């Protein structure tokens, strides 16, 4: 067991004599160093925590920006797709079901020709065949030397006349078991649900022409646009070309 004796600012121990001030300094240093180490460690941990917190805030901000951008892009894609679907549906419905659509007009005129006695005679049918009924004609937009590409799409042109109404001119072919005829027509769209046929004619080469609706007078389109010129419909000749 050690005994400590204070004498004239000296600390006397069993191990020898140490100056009193030096001993006190060592004691203070030994008690202060752990405190400094603890304080330094705490400061380092606080800085590290602050850095992590700042980084987490930045990461959250970036995440929200990305999520918002994805949501915005998805919303725009949905809106664009929805708009395109509505427009496509409207165009298809107008074409198929509206009386003024090209397909509806085409089908209506073909049905008129199949029931018209003059047109059927021009196409080579006899009186007995006409009276028997049930005659069905082939109808298509154009003629090609290739049998497989004969059914071309319908060719039609729409324009707004001086009467501020929409006019449509169309030309297509009808084929019986005996011959082929060319159909010309003009229609005026009175409104979305009503269409007026100005004239409908069927012409068979070498046999003449007959009018189902209207007469031989020039139509609005022929007078103002000269679409049915000697060069063909809209400048394009229909049918097989003549061979020298």
Buried (B, 14 or more C-beta within 10 A) or exposed (E): EEEEEEEEEBBBEEEEEBEBEEBEEEEEEEEEEEEEEEEEEEEEEEEEEEEEEEEEEEEEEEEEEEEEEEEEEEEEEEEEEEEEEEEEEEEEEBEEEBBBBBBBBBEBBBEBBBEBEEBBBBBBBEEEBBEEEEBEBEBBBBBEEEEEEBBEEBBBBEEEEEEEEBBBBBBBBBBBEEBBBBBBBBBBBEEEEEBEBBBBBBBBEEBEEBBBBBEEEEBBBBEEBEBBEEEEBBEEEBEEEEEE
